Amino acid sequence: MLANKTFSAMASAQNPNGGQETTVHTLYYTAAHWGAIIVPPGYTDPAIFRAGGNPYGTSVTQDPGVTPEIEKAIRHQTRRLVEVARKLRG
């Protein structure tokens, strides 16, 4: 059950333009249906821009794979999710 819980999505695909943003959007629609609190990374850290600029959720393709820039974006997105969850918990 995801009601009243924070939720953030990431995606991967074999090729560029493989639908990563659409996948993240669809996961968010489903999470909203369940009553989750959606926490995208947004443009809240320079790491997002260096990893490709996806404000909805970090995404990666098979080639070049998980680069140091992507790792930083993943860490930022995860940190943001945990920070928001802590704030909501009080």
C-alpha positions as a Markdown table, in Angstrom:
| # | Residue | x | y | z |
|---|---|---|---|---|
| 1 | Met | 0.0 | 0.0 | 0.0 |
| 2 | Leu | 1.5 | 3.3 | -1.1 |
| 3 | Ala | -1.1 | 5.7 | 0.4 |
| 4 | Asn | 0.6 | 8.6 | 2.1 |
| 5 | Lys | 4.0 | 7.3 | 1.4 |
| 6 | Thr | 6.7 | 9.1 | -0.7 |
| 7 | Phe | 7.4 | 7.8 | -4.2 |
| 8 | Ser | 10.0 | 8.6 | -6.7 |
| 9 | Ala | 10.7 | 6.8 | -10.0 |
| 10 | Met | 13.6 | 6.1 | -12.3 |
| 11 | Ala | 13.8 | 4.3 | -15.6 |
| 12 | Ser | 16.2 | 2.7 | -18.0 |
| 13 | Ala | 16.1 | 1.6 | -21.6 |
| 14 | Gln | 18.3 | -0.2 | -24.1 |
| 15 | Asn | 18.4 | 2.8 | -26.5 |
| 16 | Pro | 18.1 | 6.6 | -26.4 |
| 17 | Asn | 14.5 | 7.8 | -26.9 |
| 18 | Gly | 13.4 | 4.5 | -25.5 |
| 19 | Gly | 10.5 | 6.0 | -23.6 |
| 20 | Gln | 12.1 | 6.6 | -20.2 |
| 21 | Glu | 10.2 | 9.8 | -19.5 |
| 22 | Thr | 6.9 | 8.2 | -20.5 |
| 23 | Thr | 7.7 | 5.3 | -18.2 |
| 24 | Val | 8.4 | 7.6 | -15.3 |
| 25 | His | 5.2 | 9.6 | -16.0 |
| 26 | Thr | 3.2 | 6.3 | -16.1 |
| 27 | Leu | 4.6 | 5.2 | -12.8 |
| 28 | Tyr | 3.6 | 8.5 | -11.3 |
| 29 | Tyr | 0.1 | 8.2 | -12.6 |
| 30 | Thr | -0.2 | 4.8 | -10.9 |
| 31 | Ala | 1.4 | 6.0 | -7.7 |
| 32 | Ala | -1.1 | 9.0 | -7.6 |
| 33 | His | -4.0 | 6.5 | -8.1 |
| 34 | Trp | -2.7 | 4.7 | -5.0 |
| 35 | Gly | -2.5 | 7.9 | -3.0 |
| 36 | Ala | 1.3 | 8.2 | -2.9 |
| 37 | Ile | 3.1 | 11.5 | -2.5 |
| 38 | Ile | 5.2 | 11.9 | -5.6 |
| 39 | Val | 8.7 | 13.4 | -5.1 |
| 40 | Pro | 10.5 | 14.0 | -8.5 |
| 41 | Pro | 14.0 | 15.4 | -8.4 |
| 42 | Gly | 12.9 | 18.5 | -10.4 |
| 43 | Tyr | 15.7 | 20.9 | -11.3 |
| 44 | Thr | 16.9 | 21.0 | -7.7 |
| 45 | Asp | 20.5 | 20.2 | -8.2 |
| 46 | Pro | 23.1 | 20.7 | -11.0 |
| 47 | Ala | 23.6 | 16.9 | -11.1 |
| 48 | Ile | 20.2 | 16.7 | -12.9 |
| 49 | Phe | 21.5 | 18.8 | -15.8 |
| 50 | Arg | 24.7 | 16.9 | -16.0 |
| 51 | Ala | 22.9 | 13.6 | -16.2 |
| 52 | Gly | 20.7 | 14.6 | -19.1 |
| 53 | Gly | 18.2 | 17.1 | -17.6 |
| 54 | Asn | 15.3 | 14.8 | -16.8 |
| 55 | Pro | 13.4 | 16.6 | -13.9 |
| 56 | Tyr | 10.8 | 13.7 | -13.6 |
| 57 | Gly | 13.2 | 11.0 | -12.6 |
| 58 | Thr | 16.7 | 9.8 | -13.4 |
| 59 | Ser | 17.0 | 7.7 | -16.5 |
| 60 | Val | 19.8 | 5.8 | -18.2 |
| 61 | Thr | 20.4 | 4.0 | -21.4 |
| 62 | Gln | 22.4 | 0.8 | -21.9 |
| 63 | Asp | 25.1 | 2.7 | -23.7 |
| 64 | Pro | 27.0 | 4.4 | -22.0 |
| 65 | Gly | 25.3 | 2.9 | -19.0 |
| 66 | Val | 25.5 | 4.3 | -15.5 |
| 67 | Thr | 28.1 | 7.1 | -15.7 |
| 68 | Pro | 29.4 | 9.1 | -12.7 |
| 69 | Glu | 27.0 | 11.9 | -13.7 |
| 70 | Ile | 24.1 | 9.5 | -13.5 |
| 71 | Glu | 25.3 | 8.2 | -10.2 |
| 72 | Lys | 25.2 | 11.7 | -8.8 |
| 73 | Ala | 21.7 | 12.3 | -10.1 |
| 74 | Ile | 20.5 | 9.0 | -8.6 |
| 75 | Arg | 22.1 | 10.0 | -5.2 |
| 76 | His | 20.5 | 13.4 | -5.4 |
| 77 | Gln | 17.0 | 11.9 | -6.2 |
| 78 | Thr | 17.3 | 9.4 | -3.4 |
| 79 | Arg | 18.5 | 12.0 | -0.9 |
| 80 | Arg | 15.6 | 14.3 | -1.9 |
| 81 | Leu | 13.0 | 11.4 | -1.5 |
| 82 | Val | 14.4 | 10.7 | 2.0 |
| 83 | Glu | 14.4 | 14.4 | 3.0 |
| 84 | Val | 10.8 | 14.9 | 2.0 |
| 85 | Ala | 9.7 | 11.7 | 3.7 |
| 86 | Arg | 11.4 | 12.9 | 6.9 |
| 87 | Lys | 9.7 | 16.3 | 6.7 |
| 88 | Leu | 6.3 | 14.7 | 6.3 |
| 89 | Arg | 6.9 | 12.3 | 9.2 |
| 90 | Gly | 7.7 | 15.3 | 11.4 |
